[in-house]
């Protein structure tokens, strides 16, 4: 039986059903973090939330910075992020999120502010 099998190597715990696999005449092609996407800064209106980084199957990390020129914090989280929900990101701080999920931000300031974003993808 010919079948594709994905093998993941790395650190940490892996919990899955146990199986025995016999491999012969196999070619291994590792995925490589080889693409960095630099979207434009994301401007968010006062007291509003907005999408900062869309979910993508190839995305592995998202780096978000609240520029030190901003005067107020943001909240970072999922689609339900709000004034008291999510992780606070103060001016000058950076957060790195691992995964391919969509990420939203809520602007705690009384005026529009922007966040800087970078995404790392497997291609």
Secondary structure as UniProt FT lines:
FT   STRAND          33..37
FT   STRAND          42..44
FT   TURN            46..47
FT   STRAND          49..53
FT   TURN            57..58
FT   STRAND          59..65
FT   TURN            68..69
FT   STRAND          74..77
FT   TURN            79..80
FT   TURN            83..84
FT   STRAND          87..89
FT   TURN            91..92
FT   STRAND          94..98
FT   STRAND          103..107
FT   STRAND          113..122
//
